[in-house]
Amino acid sequence: MIHSDTEEIQIIKIISRLPDFSWLLQAKPDKIRSEIHSKIADMLHQYYIENTQGSVGIWTGEFKKYGISESDGKTMIACARRLGLEIS
C-alpha cells in the first residue's frame, strides 16, 4: 500500500504542526490510520465547510496560527480523498 502510505505521510507532515497532533510523527502506522480516519477526517471536513460555505469555525484560524497555509489544507484534503475519506 505504498500509495496510501504516501498520502498518510503527507497529511501527518502537515497536521503535526498543530500541538495536539505533533505526537503523530513518532506514532505507529495503525495509530496514524486510526487518527486520520477519525479525528483528522472530521477536522478536515469542518475546515472544508469553513472555506467553501463561509461558515464560522475554528480550523481555518488554528491552521493559520500554526503555519498551515490554505495550500497545505488543500493538500491534506486531496490526500484524504485519495484515501477514500469523504471530506465534502
N, C-alpha and C positions, 0 to 999 in steps of 0.2 A: 504494500500500500504506500508506495513512495509518494504518489500524488497527494493523498490525504495528509501524510506526514508533513509535506512541504506547506500545505495550507495551514495546518495547525501551528507549525513553527512560525509562519508569518504572523498569524494572529497573536501568538504569545510574545513575539518580539515587540509588538506594538502595545498590547494591553498591559504588559508587565511594567510599563511606565507608571501605571496607577498603583499607589502603595498597596491597595488591597489585593492586587494580583502579582506583585513582584516575586512572590514565592514560586510562581509557576515556572520560572526559569530553571529551577532545580527539581521540578516535580517529575514523577514517572509518567510515561505516556498514557497509561489508563486514567490517571488522575487529571491530566491535561484534557483528554477527551471528555471526561465527565464534566469538567468546568465549562468547556466550550459548549457542550450540548445542553447545559442547564443555565447557569448564571450568565455566561458571556453572550449566548444567543439571545436571551431575554434583553440584556443590556443593549445589544446591537439593534434589536427590534425597536426599542424605545428611542435610541439615537436616530434611527432611520425615520421614525414618525416625527420626531422633533424637527428634522431637517427637510422633510418633504411636505409636511402638513402645517408647519409653523406652530406646532403646539409647544407649550411651555414645559420644560423638563429639566433634568439635572445633567444629563450626559454630555451635551454639547459644551457646556461650561466646564465640567470636570475634565473632559478631554483637553480642552484648550489650556486649562490650568497646569496640566502635566505634560504639555508639549506634544499632544496628539493632534495633528492637523486634520483638516477636512479630507485631504487626500489619504491620510492614514485610515480615517474612518471608512472611506470608500473601499480601501484595500481590504480592511477586515470584513466588511460586508460581502465583498466579492468572494473572498476566501470561504466565508461561512456558507455562502450559497453553493459554492463548488463542493462543499462537504455535505450538501443536501439539506441544509437548515433553511427553514422558512423565516425570512427576515422582514419582508414587506407585509 
